[in-house]
Amino acid sequence: MTQQQLKEAALNRFAEHGYDGTSMAHIADDVGIKKQSIYTYFKGKDELFLQVCNEVMENELRTVVNFIEQNKARPIKEFLYDFLLHLKERYEQNADTKFWLRISFFPPAHLYDDVMKNVYSYLDKMEELLEPILEKAATEKQLSGTIDVQRATAAFLGILDGIFVEMLYGGPERLNKRLDASWHYYWRGISKD
């Protein structure tokens, strides 16, 4: 049994059932140990949760950075739309992303400040990474000459927020409908056409 195996089991439980719906006994059962053995590695559920939270935030941010690095030379329309699809697919296939979204919207009340510090750090970094991409596209005349790049970046993150809500609440049909409509009008607002 390793500390990493415990964090992976905890991640899956927290992603599926949230903080309140997960017990140390559940996590112990998932890895085949007695609950007391967890305390060899962690002082308690809060410490385990926060370690998982910190690692997941770093992993999620790393995937954003990787996507941007691998795709930033693409036309801005493709880049932005595929970025949304990339995050949608991660949610559908990845426990990290499910956990991250769940705690972003439903942090444990007593850990709210710790969790939201990570969430805002993630969102601020994403905005910091996306703004130069939009700035470059505007300079290259891929976007309307009348847009304010900071506002266009903030609006894009607003679309992303709406999609995140549908990922958590709406299911695939509602998510696809929201994504299609939001993207359509966002792109009409910033494109040069």
Sequence and secondary structure as in RCSB ss.txt:
>XXXX:A:sequence
MTQQQLKEAALNRFAEHGYDGTSMAHIADDVGIKKQSIYTYFKGKDELFLQVCNEVMENELRTVVNFIEQNKARP
IKEFLYDFLLHLKERYEQNADTKFWLRISFFPPAHLYDDVMKNVYSYLDKMEELLEPILEKAATEKQLSGTIDVQ
RATAAFLGILDGIFVEMLYGGPERLNKRLDASWHYYWRGISKD
>XXXX:A:secstr
  HHHHHHHHHHHHHHHTTTT  HHHHHHHHTS HHHHTTT SSHHHHHHHHHHHHHHHHHHHHHHHHHHHTTS 
HHHHHHHHHHHHHHHHHH HHHHHHHHHHHS  GGGHHHHHHHHHHHHHHHHHHHHHHHHHHHHTTSB TT  HH
HHHHHHHHHHHHHHHHHHHTHHHHHHHHHHHHHHHHHHHHB  
